[in-house]
Amino acid sequence: MKIREITVKNFRLLENVTLCLEKDTTLIVGRNNSGKTSLTELFRRLLADSSPKFKLEDFSLGTHQSFWEAKTLFRNNGEENVVREKLPAISIAIVIEYLADEELGPLSEFIVDLDEACTTAKIIVTYAVGAGKISDLFADLDDDRRSFFRTLRERVPKLFVPSVEAQDPNDPTNTKVLESSHLRAILQFGFINAQRALDDAANKEKAVLGKIFERLFTSASAAGAGQDDQARVESLKTAVEGVQNQLDNDFNQQLGALAPTFALFGYPGLSDPQLRTETQLDVQQLLSNHTTVTYTGPDPDGINLPESYNGLGSRNLIFILLKLFELFREFTTRQPESGIHLIFIEEPEAHLHPQMQAVFIRQLNRIQEMFKTTYNNGNAWPVQFVVTTHSSHIANEASFDAMRYFLAKPRVAGSTILSTQSKDLRTGLSGEEPKNREFLHQYMTLTRCDLLFADTVILIEGTTERLILPKAIAKFDEQNNSNLGGKYLSIMEVGGAYAHLFYNLVDFLDLRTLIITDLDSTKETKNEKGKITWTKCKVSEGSRSSNTAINRWFNPDDGENPTLSDLLTKTPDKKSTKNRRIAYQIPHIEGDACGRSFEDAFILANPDKFSVTKSTATERETQSWELAQDLKKSDFALTYAITDTEWSIPCYIEEGLHWLEQDDNNSTVPDVIALSAEENTNA
């Protein structure tokens, strides 16, 4: 059995998010403050051993209006079920998939359907106002909105309670209320947090790794532990008992030697007992408080290095592996064994160099197989990993099918309140041709691009644009008092022949994207055999573009490609669609010559630097064309990116940057947020 789907409602940014899980590892990627950490925190809260508590701030900001409306219904003597329906509740719906012939064990409590063909079970965990508590929630509340929410903040933790129920996957009205212990019997959870306290803050020695051995000892001592583990535990206890006996003997000998001294003071007397020592050593306490991990050093004298002397990257990797082993042991020694083990791993990339990050995500599923084979007699370990990351190195090693993209967007147009959307790349790119999907994944893997973590992206032709564009952006910001350079902007070199393959991907990711490409004018010619070919030429001599990115933009269905004259008359609104805009060469000055490539467009935008002084547009076009043919692109780019930086941005690039700068949808708010100004003033 496995978890197929999770739906979260009304928790922080996760107002209504559905997440499909892979059978082994699911990778959650996205920008900062997109709700990745919220998912882990919600599971930690709702499924804890003790009764979970939430604050008003944990409810999605979009639900605050519903609290206000529920209060109005209550004041107008609305029926309790109507008021309850309006009140927000935090919930997780978990869909579990099982085989028809599988041993169900504790899961059978959650199967309430009567359909023999159905092989799914649905569990709903809810945090809502308790039965009969609505009047207490709204009693004596002020009509002032700010005061209302201030009082509500105090009452929510006291009056809201968790509940667990099984729901028929085919009939939401068919449910069964269960104890939370039933949920913990079928689902076991593990968490490896992003904050792992591995650094040596305030010069204080931290033996983080050594603490894990205490928990490994505890799981090995459990009734369900294997014979090998129990034998090791007994060996440890026997060794400690030997130490106890030795200590008792040694201390008692010392006490005996002190007997004449005691006698000087009249001790022991007739009514005084004899003194003896008895040492009590507890293995678990020894492991917890007095055991540290050291590293074998190169010193021939046998001096080992403390745990903190090793690099943070190595310690982080060792910690994760030991923690995984600890969680594995806890699962296999639990009686009865749970049916599913869900482990959240937050930001495994911390302190790891790029190659180590890539190896980690590649080997994660092999750890599952190794633990099963080596430490569990070949018995299955039904674990599913959910990994959250900000690392492009980890993301690029995972398949598209395993990635879930979290994106925080305004709930409605113009709102400052954000809500997370979860985008499944498996289904989102299902219509893409397999060869295109393969190209995109290979390209992103090879280039280590950060497309999945950027706020905006610019797709460019080649090396020249890649080197000069950052300086162009800095100039643009200075001239327009803007802040493009301060955004999380990714510049990707894809070439005009491949940029169109990214169109569907950036649309699906809802990622604001500027494509800067070349006009690539061509004209019809005949070769020696009379065959018609298309050769590159000056714009004034050409009739069409050979640039696939441009042609697919205006002709996505592979019909008639636009002519050059059509392209040069396209208005800015025709060059943008959804969250994309294309920018190609146009005359820098209306009526003047037009460049074919970045280089001759740059020359025409800065004629004085290149002594382009001819009087007519045709002559200036010829001059810039000839100069561009003789340029060494890398030298040209380095010169104007580093050495000579006083130049004008070509018009077509400046137009594109203006479009990019107009984006107003990238404001973000933290996962944990206080009542917003919008919520407080919408009385």
N, C-alpha and C positions, 0 to 999 in steps of 0.2 A: 504494500500500500504506500501511497505517497500523497503529499499535499499538491493539489492541482492548481488551486486558485485561492487568493486572499483578497477580500474586499474590506477596506477601511473607510469608516465614515466619521466625520466631525472631530478628528483629532488634529489640532494645529493646522498645518498646511494640507493635511490629508483629508480634505472635506468629503471627497468621494473618489476613491482610487481603487482600481482593481489590478492586481498583480498576479500574473500567471507564473508559476514556478517550474523550472526544469527539474528533471528527475535526479540530477546530481548538483550542479552549481548554477546559480542565477547571479548575474552581475548587475548591480544597480549603479548607474552612472548619471552624471548631470552636473550642473553648475552648483556653486555654493548656495546654501539656503533654499534648496529645492525640495526638501522633505525627506532626504535619505535617512538622516539620523532619527527622525520622528518615527519611522517604521519600527526600528529596533526598540526605541524607548517605549512604544505602545505595547509591544509584546512583553517587554520586561515588566510593565506595570500591571496589565490585565491578567497576566498568567503567573504572577508571583504567588508564593505559598500563602502569604498573608493577604488580607483583603486590600485590594488596590485603592488608592486615593488619587483623585484628580482635582485640579483647581479650575476655576472659571477660565483662566488664561489657556488651559489645555484644550478648550473647545475652539474649533475653527472660528475665526473672526466673522465669517459669513453667517454663523448661527446666532449671533448676538441679537439680530433683529427678531428672530423667532422667540427668544426669551421674552423680549418686550411685547410681542404680539400675544404670547401665551398669558402674560400678566393681564393684558387687556381683556382677553377671553374670560379669565378667572373673575375679574372685577365685574364683568357683565353677566355673572352667574352661569357661565358656560359649563356644560357637563364635564365631569372629570375625564372621561375617555377622550373628549374632544380637546381639552387642554393638554392632556398627556401626549396626544398625537402631535400637537404643535411644539411641545418642548423638545429640544435637541437631546440626543443621546450619543455617546461615543460607542462605536461597535466595531467588532471584527467578525466577518463571516469567512469561515474556512471550509473549503470544499476538498474532501478527501476521496481519492480514487482507489479502488481495491479490485482484486481479481475475483471472479465468480467462485473459484474453488479455493480461495485463500482462507486461512485460519484467522478469524476476525478478532477473537479475544475481546478486550475492553471496547473495541469499536462497535460491537453489536448493540451496546446501549444507545448509540446514536443513529441507528438505522431504524427509521420509523415508517418507511414507505413499504408498500405491498407489491411493488412491481419487481418481479423476479429478474427482469432484464436490466434493471437499474444497478449500477456498480459504483455509485457515488453516495457519500454521506455528507451532510452539511451541518456545521456547528456554528452557532451564533453566540458570541460573548458580548454582552451589553453592559454599559455603565449608564444607568438612567435613574430618575427620581424614584425613590422607594414607594411602595404601596401605601396609600393614605397620607403621603407627605406633601402633596401639592399645596394644601392650605398652609402648612408650616413654611413652605418655600416662599409663598407670596404674602404672608401675613404682615400687615403694617409696613408695606413697602412704599417708599416715597414716589410721587409722580414725576419728580425730577429725574431725568435719564441717568445723569452722572451718579446721583445718590442711589438710584435703583441698582446699578451695576456694582457699586461699591459694597452694598449690603449683600447682593447676590453672591459676590466673591466669597464672603464669609460662610454662606449657607450651603453652597454646592458640596463641599467636602463632607458635610455633616449629613446631608439628606439624600445624596445620590449613592446608589449601591450597585454592585455587579451582579449579573445573573448569567447562567449558561443554559442553553436549550438546544435540542436537536430539532432540525427542520427537514421536512420532506423536500428533496430537490425539485420535485415536480408539483408540489402543492404547498405554498408558503403558509397556508392556514393550518396544516397538519404539523403540530409541534409537540415536544415533550420537554418539560423542565427537568434539569439534572443538577446534581451537586458539582461544584468546581473540581472535586476530587476525581470525578469521572473524566474530566478533560485532561487532568495531569496524568491519568492512568494511560491514556492513549497517545498523548503528545508530550514529548520531553524537549526542553529547549536549552540551548547553551549560548553564551554570549562571550565574545572576545572583543573587548571595548577598544575604542580608538586611543583613549588615554590609559596607557599601561604602566605609568610611573617608573619608566626605565632610566630616566635621567637622574643625575646625582645632584639634586637641588640642595642648596645650602650646605654643600660639602658633607652631607650626611650619608653614610653608607647605607645602601638599600639592597637587600638580598631578595629581590622579587622572585627570582627563579627558584630559590630554595624553598619558598612558601608552598610551591606547587607539590612538593614531595609529601607534605603532610596530607594533602587531599588525595594523592595517589595511594598513600597508606590506608586512608579511611575506606576508599573504594575496594582495596584489596582485602580489607578485613570484613567486608560485607558478606552476608550469608550466601549471596548469589555468586561470589567470586569463584574463579576456577581453582583447581587443586594446586597448581603451580603458585598462584598468587598467595593462597592461604599458607602454603609451605614456607614462602619467603617471609610472610608476617610472623609465623612461629619462630623462624630462625632469628629474626630481629628481636623478638621478645626474649628468646633464650639468651641471646648475646647481652641484652640489657640486664637480665637477671644475674648473669655472671658478674657484671660490673657492680650491681647492687650488693651482692655477697662480698665482693672484694672490698668495697667501700665500708661495709659494716664491720668486717674483720679488722681493717686498718684503723678505723675510728675507735673501735672498742679497745684495741691494744693501746692506743694513745690515752684513752680514758683510764685504763688500768695503770699506766705509768704515772698518772696524776693522783692516784689513790692516796699516797703519803701526804700530798699537799692538802687534799680534802680533809684528811684525818686531823691535821693541825687545827682545823676549825670545827672539829667535832662532827664531821659528816663522813659517812652516814651514821646516824644514831640508831637506837633500837627501833624507832618507828619510821625511819627513812628508807625508801626503796633504793636498790642499786641502780646506777645509771647505765643505760645501754643505748646505742644508736641503732636506728633502723632507717635505711635510705629507700625512698619510693621514687623510682624513675619511671616516667610515662613515655612510651615510644612516640606517641603522637605529639606530646609537648616538646620532646627533644627535636623532632623534625620541624616543628613549627617555630620554635624560639631559638634553637641552638644549632641549626643546620644551614650551611651556606654552600653555594656552588662555587667551586674554584676552577681555574683553567690551568692546565699543565703548562708551565713556562719552559723556556729554553735553558734555564739555569741548571747546571749539572749538580748543584747542591740540593736540588729537589724543592726549591721554593716555588709554590704555586701562586698564581695571580688571583686576587679577589674577583668576584663576579663583575663588579663595577669597572674593572680595569679593561674589560673587553669593549669593543666598539658597540655603539647603540644599535647599529644595523644587525650585527650578529646576535646581540641579546634579544632584539625584537623577534627575529626569526626563530631562535631557540624557544623563546617564550610562547610563541604561537604554536609551535609543534608540540611542546610539552602540554600546553593548555588543551590542544586537540586530543592528545592522548588521555589526559585527565577526564575530559568530557566523554570520550569513548569508554573508558573504564566505568564511569558512573552509569552509563547506559547499559553496559553488558552485565553489571553486577546488580542492577535493580531487579527486584522480584515483585510481581511479574514484570517481564520486560515490556517496555512501551512499544507500540507499533511503529512510531515515527519519531525521528530525532531531527530537529531543525536547529541549525547552528548559524548564528549571525556573526560575521567577521567584519569589523569596522576598520576601514583604512589600513589594510595590511602593509601598505607601501611605506609607512612611517620609518624613516631612517634607512630604508633599503635602497641600494643603488639600482639603476634601471634594469640591469641584467638580472639581478636577484628578484626584482619585482616580477619580471616576465617568467622566470623559472617557477616562482611560487604558484602563480595561477595555473601554469601548465601542469604542475605536479599535484595540485590539490586533490583531484579525483583519484590519483594513484595512491595517496595516503589512505583513502577509504579502503581501497583494495588490499593494501599492505597490512593495515590493522586487522582486517577481517581474516586474512590468510595466516598471518604470523601470531596474532594474539587472541583469536577467537575461534580457533579450530575450524576455520572455513565458514563459520556461520555468518549470515548476512548482518551488516551494520546499515540499517535503513536510514541513512543520513542524507539530508538535503542542506547544502550550504547556500546562504544568502550573503554575498560579499558586496559591501558598499565601498566605492573608491573614487578618488579624484585623480588617479594616475592614468595618463594616456598609455603608458607602457603596459599596464595590466589590461586596460580596455582593449588595446590592439591585439592582445594575445587571445582574447576570448572570441568566440564566434558571434556573428550577428544574432543568431537564434537565442543565445544565452543572455543577451543584454536587454535591460529595461531602462529606458531613458526617462528620468524624472525632470519635469519642467514646471516651474512656478509661473503661472500666468494670472492676469487680473480676472476675477470672477466674471465681471461684465466689463464691456468697453468703458474706459475712463475711470474705473474704480481703482482705489489704492490698495484694496484688499486682494491678496493673492491666494490662489488655490493650486495645488499640485495636480498635474496630469502625468499619468504613467503611460509611456509609449513602448509598445512591444515591437522590437525590430524584426522578430520572426514574422508577425502578421503584417506589420506596416510595410515591409518590403517584399511581401509575398508576390506582388504583381510584377516585380522587377525581373528581368531576364536573368537566368542563373549565371550566365557569363559576366553580366554587369555586377551582380552581387559579389561574385568572386573577385572581380577587379577591384571593387571598392574596398573590400576587406583586405586584400593583399596590399593595395596602395596605402591604406591607413596603417597597416602593420609595418610596412617598409619605411614610411616617412615619419612614424611616431607622431602623427598629427594630433592636436588636441581639439578636434572638431566637436567632440561630445561634451566638452567642458567650457566652451566659449560662449560669450553673449552674442557676438557677431563674428562673421567670417568674411574674408576677402579671398576669392579665387583669382589667381593671376597666371600669366602666360609662362614667364621664365625667370632666369637669374637676374636680368636687368631690373625688372619690376620688383623682385624680392629685395634687392639691395637698396633701391632708391625709394620705394614706397614708404618705409618708416620715416624718412626725412620729409617726404611730401605730407604725411599725416601731421608731423610736428609743425610744419609751415602752415598747414590748413588751420590747425588749432590756434596758432598765434594770430593769424589774420582774421579769424572769425570768432575769436573768444569762445571756442568750443572745447570739448574734452574727449575727442575720439581716442586719443592716446591713452586716456585713463580707463577706457573700457577693456573688458576681457575679450580682446580682439585677436583672432587667429588668422594668419596670412598663410595660405596654402598655394604652393606652386603646382599647377595641374596641367598647364598647356591648353591651347585652344581645341585640341583634338579630343580632350577627355573631360573638359569642364561640364559638358552636358550630362555626363553620367552621374554627376552629383545633384542634379536638379531635384529628382524625386526624394533623395535622402534629406537634403536641407529643408524641403517642403514638409516632409514627415516630421522632422525634428523641430519645425516651426522656428527655424534659425534664420535670423536676418542676414542675408548674404548678398554681397556685391561681387559681380563677375567682371573683372577688368581683362579685356581680351583685344586682339588685333583685328583690324578690318580685313586684312589679307586679300586685297583686290587682285583679281585675275582677269585675263582676256583670252578670247578664243583664238587659237592658232592651229595651223596644220603642219604636221611633220613631213619629212621627205616622202613618206608613203601616202600622203594625203589624209592621214588620220587626224581627226580633230582632237586637240589637247587644250588644256587650260594652263597658262603660264602666269607667273606673278608679274605684276606691272604697277605703274603709278596709278593712283586712284582715278585720275582724270582719263586714263586710257582704258580702264577696266569696265566690266559689265556685271560681274557677280563676285561674291566672296567665297573663298575656299574654307572659311572657318566654320567647323562643325558646330561649335558652341553657339554662334550667331544664327546659323541656318536652322538648328533645332529649336532655338528660342522662338523664332517667328514662324517656323514650320514644323511643329512637333509631330505631325502625322505623316511626315515624309512625303509631302506633296510638292508643290512648286516653290522653290527657294526664292527669296526676294532678290531683286536686282540691287546693284550698288546705289542707283539713284533713289530707290525706295528706302534703303537703309539710311542714307544721308538726310532724308526728310522725316524720319521717325521722330515723333515728339517724345518728351520724357515719360509721359504716362504709358506709351506703348513699349517702353523699355523696362517697365516694372510690372511684376505680377506676383500676387501673394506676398511673400516675404523676400522676394528676389528682385534684383535689378542688374541689368547688363550695361556695361559702358565700353564703347569702342570709339575709334578715332572719328572726330568731326573737326571742321575748321576751327582753329583756335580763335580766329577773328572771322565773323560772318562775312562770307564772300571771298575769303582767302583760300589758299591751298589747303588740302587735307592730307595728313600723313597716312601711310599704309601700316606702319608698325610703331611701337613705342618710341624707337630711336628717332625716326624722322618727325614724328609728332612733337617730341621734346625739342628738336632743333627748330621747328617752325614756331614753337611757343617761346623760344629764346633766340631769335635770329641774330641779335648783336653778338652773342657769344661765339657764333659759328660763321660770322661774316656773311650771312645770307642777306644780301643787300639789293638783289635784283628788283626791278620796278613792278613786274607783273606777277600775278599769282602762279601762272604756268611756269615762269622762270624760277620762282622761289621753290616750287614743288620739285623741279628738276634738281636744283641745288641740294635741297635736303635729302632727296632720294639718293643722289650720288654720294653725299657725305655718309649717309647711313650704311651704304653698301661696304664702305671701307673701314667701318668702325670695328674694333675688337670689343665685343659686348661687355666682358668682365671688366676691362680697363675703363670703359666708358662709365659703367655703373659705379665703380669704386671712386672715380674722380668726382662725380656729382653727388655721391652719397657722403663722402668724407672730406675731400679737399676743397672743391669749389661748390659751396652750398647756397650761393646767391643766384637763384633762378626762379622762374615762374612755373607753376604746376600746369601741365597740359590741360586744356579745357575739359576734355571728356572725363579725365580722372577727377577733376575738381567737382564736376556735376555729380559724379558717383559718390564722392565723399559727403557732399551736401545731403544727398538722399540718405546715406548711412547715418549721418549726424541727427537726422530728424526722428530717429527711433526713440519713442518715449515709453516703450514697454519693458525696459530692462531694470526698473527699480526692484529691489529685493528687500525682504524683511526677514528677520531671524526666525528660526523654527519656534522659539519661545518668544511670545510677544504680549505686551500689556495691551489694555484696551486702547484702540486707536482713536485718533481725534475724530475720524469720520463716524465711528460707532458712538462716541460720546455726544456728538452734536446733532445726530439725526433724530431728534425727538419728534 
